[in-house]
Amino acid sequence: MDFPIKTITSDAKIQSEYALTSVNSINIGRILAQTVHYIYLYLKVLSLESVKSREEVVFSVPTGAMGNVTAGLVAGLMGLPVSKFVCGVNANDILHRCYTLNGTLHCCLLMHG
C-alpha cells in the first residue's frame, strides 16, 4: 500500500515541482485495514461476554502520528460503540513533538520497531 506514495515522494521530477512528503498515517488503505482491527477486537470481547452488545468500550493505543487512532475514530463513525481512546506516545512521536514545540515540525531520525 505504501508503494505509490514512496514512488511519488522519491521521484526527482515530481519532488522538484511539488516538494511532497508523507507520514504513514495518510495512507487510507492502512487506516481502513486498521479499522477492521477495532471491529474484530470489539466482536472478540463480545464473544468472551466481557461486554454486552452495544456497550461502549475504551481502547488504549500506543501511537506516534495517530494513524491507528484515526482508524478507531473511523470505526466509531461507522457505529462501533466506543467511549474514548487513551493514547500513549511511542518513539515516533511526531504529534507530541508538534504540540510541544509550538507547532514546529522538524526532521529527526526515523525510529524502527
N, C-alpha and C positions, 0 to 999 in steps of 0.2 A: 503494500500500500504506500510505502514511503518513496518508492522508485520515481514516480513522476515529479514529486517535489524535489528530490535530490537532483534529478536531471535538470530541472529548471534552474535551481539555485547554483548549480555548478557550470552552467553554460555561460561562457565569457561574453558572448554577444548579448544575451538576454540580461545578464548582470550589468553590463555597461549601459544599457538603456533604462533598466528599471530598478537596479540595486535592491533585489529581493533578499529576504531572509526568512527563516521559518523556525518554529519550535514544533515538537511532536504533537502538541495539543490541537494544532489547526487541522490535522488530518481527520476529516469527517468519518472516513472508514474506520479508523481506530476508535473514535468516540462511539460510533454505532456498535462496534463489537464489544466495547466495554459496557455499553448499556445493557446488553444481553446478560452480562455477568451479574448485574444488580437484580435483574428479574429472576435469574436462576437462583441466586442466593436467597431471595425472598421466598421463592417456592420451596426451597430446601428447608428453610426454617419452619415454614408452614407444615411440611411433611413430618417434621420432628415434633409437631404440636407445641413448639416453643412460643408461638404467637397464634392468635385467632385470625381468621380471614378478615381482611380489610383493616387489621390493626396496624397502626403506624410503627415503623421501626427507625432506629438510629444507625447510621453507617459511620464507622470510624475508618478513615482513609489516609495512608501516607501519601504525600503528594509533593510536587515541585512546581509545575506550571498549571496545575488544576485541570488537566485534561480528563483524568479519571473522575474527578468530582463533577465535571461538566457532564460526563456520561450519566452519572447518578441523577443529576438535575433533569436530564432528558428523560430518564426512566420515570421520574416523578411527574413530569409534564404528560407522560403517556398514561398516567394513572396509578403508578406504583405508590402505595401508601408509605411515604417517607416523612418522618417527623423533622429530622435535621441531619446534617453531615458534620462530623467532627474531623478536622483536618490536622494532620501532623506534617510539618515540613521536612522533606528529605534533603539529601545533599544537592540536588538540582533545584535549588530554592529561588528560582527566578522571580516569582511573585512576591515572596518575602523580601528579597533584595530590592525590588522595585518600590515597595511601600516604605521600607526603612531608609532608603537612600533618596527620599523625596521625589520619586518618580523617575529617577535616572537609571536607564538601562546601560549596562556595561558588559563587555565580554570577559569571560573567565574560562578556565579550563573546563572541558566537558567531563562530567562525572559519569562513570560507567558502573553499573551494579554488578 
